[in-house]
Amino acid sequence: MPRKRWERALSVLAEYHTNAEIAEMLEVSEATVSAWRNGHSVPRAASRRQMVKLARARYPQEDETDD
């Protein structure tokens, strides 16, 4: 099953930033980012949009536009 856009964006952000840094960028707790990365919860729509926007703006070379 193909990964969702926000999952790819989170993976890209995680390549360059710690969970604490991602949490600060998205204004959520570090535990929340950890839960997303471990598959224990799914981010709210606003957080999904923000992480995709951040990943595209900061790392356009990582953008996959296959969906």
Residue frames as qw, qx, qy, qz and C-alpha x, y, z in Angstrom:
[[0.000, 0.890, 0.456, 0.000, 0.00, 0.00, 0.00],
 [0.409, 0.522, -0.047, 0.747, 1.48, 3.39, -0.96],
 [0.338, -0.373, -0.471, 0.724, 2.32, 5.76, 1.83],
 [0.060, 0.907, 0.418, -0.003, 0.20, 8.83, 2.32],
 [0.356, 0.749, -0.054, 0.556, 1.60, 12.24, 1.47],
 [0.388, -0.829, 0.221, -0.336, 1.85, 13.27, 5.15],
 [0.917, -0.321, 0.194, 0.139, 3.70, 10.05, 5.98],
 [0.743, 0.390, 0.060, 0.541, 6.27, 10.78, 3.30],
 [0.050, 0.839, -0.092, 0.533, 6.55, 14.38, 4.50],
 [0.667, -0.700, 0.202, -0.154, 7.10, 13.25, 8.08],
 [0.928, -0.049, 0.152, 0.336, 9.79, 10.81, 6.93],
 [0.509, 0.623, -0.006, 0.594, 11.55, 13.58, 5.01],
 [0.252, -0.850, 0.159, -0.434, 11.43, 15.92, 8.02],
 [0.848, -0.497, 0.182, -0.009, 12.72, 13.11, 10.25],
 [0.850, 0.278, -0.006, 0.447, 15.75, 12.65, 7.98],
 [0.348, 0.569, -0.109, 0.737, 16.87, 16.19, 8.77],
 [0.283, -0.559, 0.244, -0.740, 15.37, 16.96, 12.19],
 [0.080, -0.004, -0.906, 0.415, 14.86, 15.40, 15.60],
 [0.217, -0.597, -0.764, -0.116, 11.38, 14.66, 16.94],
 [0.257, -0.640, -0.354, 0.631, 11.80, 17.67, 19.25],
 [0.082, -0.271, 0.302, 0.910, 12.56, 19.96, 16.30],
 [0.146, -0.305, -0.759, -0.556, 9.62, 18.63, 14.30],
 [0.261, -0.637, -0.692, 0.219, 7.36, 19.07, 17.31],
 [0.177, -0.542, -0.126, 0.812, 8.44, 22.68, 17.67],
 [0.009, 0.064, -0.528, -0.847, 7.85, 23.39, 13.96],
 [0.309, -0.365, -0.749, -0.458, 4.35, 21.88, 14.13],
 [0.304, -0.377, 0.308, -0.819, 3.54, 23.22, 17.61],
 [0.888, -0.258, -0.268, -0.271, 2.83, 19.80, 19.09],
 [0.613, -0.648, 0.448, -0.062, 4.57, 17.75, 21.76],
 [0.127, 0.528, -0.824, -0.164, 7.55, 15.54, 21.09],
 [0.415, 0.033, 0.880, -0.229, 5.47, 12.58, 22.33],
 [0.641, 0.571, 0.269, -0.438, 2.88, 13.38, 19.65],
 [0.429, 0.682, -0.516, -0.291, 5.50, 13.29, 16.89],
 [0.122, -0.330, 0.934, -0.063, 6.83, 10.02, 18.29],
 [0.569, 0.258, 0.691, -0.362, 3.32, 8.53, 18.25],
 [0.626, 0.666, -0.062, -0.401, 2.88, 9.55, 14.62],
 [0.268, 0.633, -0.709, -0.159, 6.23, 8.10, 13.62],
 [0.172, -0.182, 0.953, -0.171, 5.53, 4.83, 15.43],
 [0.345, -0.181, -0.744, -0.542, 2.05, 4.48, 13.95],
 [0.145, -0.325, -0.814, 0.459, 0.24, 4.84, 17.28],
 [0.193, 0.731, 0.433, -0.492, -1.78, 7.86, 16.17],
 [0.440, 0.503, 0.459, 0.585, -2.54, 9.94, 13.11],
 [0.165, -0.187, -0.127, 0.960, -2.04, 13.70, 12.96],
 [0.303, 0.706, 0.473, -0.431, -4.99, 16.03, 12.67],
 [0.586, 0.677, 0.354, 0.269, -5.66, 17.53, 9.26],
 [0.026, 0.992, -0.120, 0.033, -4.01, 20.87, 10.11],
 [0.516, -0.627, 0.546, 0.205, -0.80, 19.13, 11.22],
 [0.750, 0.209, 0.557, 0.289, -0.80, 16.91, 8.12],
 [0.431, 0.859, 0.189, 0.202, -1.11, 19.94, 5.85],
 [0.184, -0.941, 0.282, 0.032, 1.59, 21.83, 7.75],
 [0.651, -0.412, 0.576, 0.272, 4.12, 18.98, 7.63],
 [0.688, 0.455, 0.463, 0.323, 3.59, 18.52, 3.88],
 [0.204, 0.967, 0.049, 0.147, 4.02, 22.27, 3.38],
 [0.403, -0.812, 0.404, 0.120, 7.19, 22.34, 5.49],
 [0.746, -0.124, 0.578, 0.307, 8.74, 19.32, 3.78],
 [0.594, 0.646, 0.371, 0.305, 8.03, 20.73, 0.31],
 [0.054, 0.991, -0.065, 0.103, 9.35, 24.19, 1.18],
 [0.431, -0.758, 0.482, 0.086, 12.52, 23.01, 2.91],
 [0.424, -0.285, 0.819, 0.261, 13.34, 19.89, 0.88],
 [0.660, 0.494, -0.027, -0.565, 11.76, 20.19, -2.58],
 [0.331, 0.459, -0.794, -0.221, 14.19, 17.60, -3.95],
 [0.133, -0.035, 0.954, -0.267, 12.48, 15.02, -1.71],
 [0.571, 0.264, 0.239, -0.740, 8.98, 15.71, -3.02],
 [0.170, 0.087, 0.940, 0.283, 7.23, 12.72, -4.56],
 [0.430, 0.259, 0.042, -0.864, 4.30, 13.75, -6.70],
 [0.169, 0.022, -0.924, -0.342, 2.95, 10.32, -7.60],
 [0.002, 0.461, 0.863, -0.207, -0.45, 10.74, -5.91]]
